[in-house]
């Protein structure tokens, strides 16, 4: 009996279960639009939008994203690559930002060019400092 083809699907990664060795090498493309993978036309659209103000609702340094609350109460997604400045945002920080449309339909927005303009009273850490909260 020939073993040609018997283990081929597993070797090609076609029938791997999540617990199989090597399954961790499979990667799906991220739906999150970061500064790095944003197109020039999308970035240009964001730059023509006016500066808006809001507050940080939550931000997780480990996950690399968080949410802002606009002045009108709407929540916006913010990616770590869109935070400008040397400090990690904390809940309650007042920020200014621009809106960037999220592809493919361009109906929803995320916050980009986010700058902290008024710090919350908690101690803030810099990006280059280790996170000792864990």
Buried (B, 14 or more C-beta within 10 A) or exposed (E): EEEEEEEEEBEEEEEBEEEEEEEEEEEEEEEBBBBEEBEEEBBEBBEEBEEBEBBBBEBEBEEEBBBBBBEEEEEBBBBBBBBEBEBBBBBEBBBBBBBBBBBEEEEEBBBBBBEBEEBBEEEBBEEEEEEEEE
